[in-house]
C-alpha cells in the first residue's frame, strides 16, 4: 500500500510531466518554421534538444537557487548563479540553433548570433517567470500548512488543569470517607484520562472509540464529584473502532456543559448523545443553564470558540455546528459529514 508521502510525490511528478508535455506539444504543432520534410519523430527529437536547457534552468532556479540562496537572503550568490545559469542556457540554445541552421538552410541565409541570443534570452525570462511562480506558490502552500498545523497544536495544547485538581480533591474525599471501591475506580479512570491526554492527544487522529472512552471517564468522575446532585445521561450509538477523529475534539462541548449547567440551587440536567452512521457523526449536548452561578471550577478547556476554529481547519465545508440558548436550555449540535 502506497503511503501518503509517496503518493504526494507521485502526483507531483505526474503534474510536472503533464505540464511540460502539454507545452512540448504546443510548440511541436505550432512551429510553422519547421522543415516540412521532417518526420514527426525527428521534429520531436529536435524540439527535445531545445527543451533540455530550459528544463535545467527551471529546476535549477526553483529547486536549488531560490531555496538555498534567495530565501536565505544570500542575494549576491543567488544573482551570480542566476545570471550564470541564464548564460549557460542561452549559449546551449544558440548552439542548437546554429546546428539546425547548418543542417537545413546554411546555403540560403547567414546565421544571426545576435538574433538567436535575443530570442533565447526572452524565452529564458519566460521560463524563469514560471520558475518563480512555481517556487513561491509551493512556499506559500507550505507556510499555510505549517500555520494550520501550529494552530491545531496550539488549540490542542490549551487544556485546563482544573479538572485534574478537582479530580484529585474527589479522590481525597473518597479516601477520607473510606469509600475505597469508588476511589479505586476513580484512580483507574483518571489514569486512563491522563494517558489519553499525554500520549494519544499528540496523535494526528485517534479512533472514535478512544475519544468516547475519554468522555465516559470524564463524565464518571464528574458524577462522583457531584454525588447525584445533577441528572446526567450519555447515550452512544454506532461502532467507532474503525472510524478516526482528531483527538480532544468533542470533550470541550461536554466540559462546557458541566461548567454552565451545574447548579446546587436549582434542578440541573445534562444530556449527551452521540450517533455514528457509517462515517457520519452526530453529536449533541443539552444542558440547563445555571441562572444563579456560584464560584465554579473552570472546565471550559480549549473553549467553544477555539473548537469552532479547529473544526473549520479540519473539516472545512464538511461539518455543521449549531449552538443555541433558549428558555433556560443550552444546546450544541455538531454534524461531521465524513470522518476519517
Secondary structure, DSSP 8 states (H G I E B T S, - for coil): ---HHHHHHHHHHHHHHHHHHHHHHHHHHH-TTS-TT--HHHHHHHHHHHHHHHHHHHHIIIIIIIIIIITTT-HHHHHHHHHHHHHHHHHHHHHHHHHHHHHHSTTTS---HHHHHHHHHHHHHHHHHHHHHHHHHHHHHHHHHHHHHHHHHHHHT---THHHHHHHHHHHHHHHTT-HHHHHHHHHHHHHHHHHHHTGGGSS-EEHHHHHHHHHHHHHHHHHHHTTSSEEEEEEES--TT-EE-TTSSHHHHHHHHHHH--SSS--EEEEEEEEETTEEEEEEEEE--SS--S-----TT-HHHHHHHHHHHSTTSEEEEEEEETTEEEEEEEES---
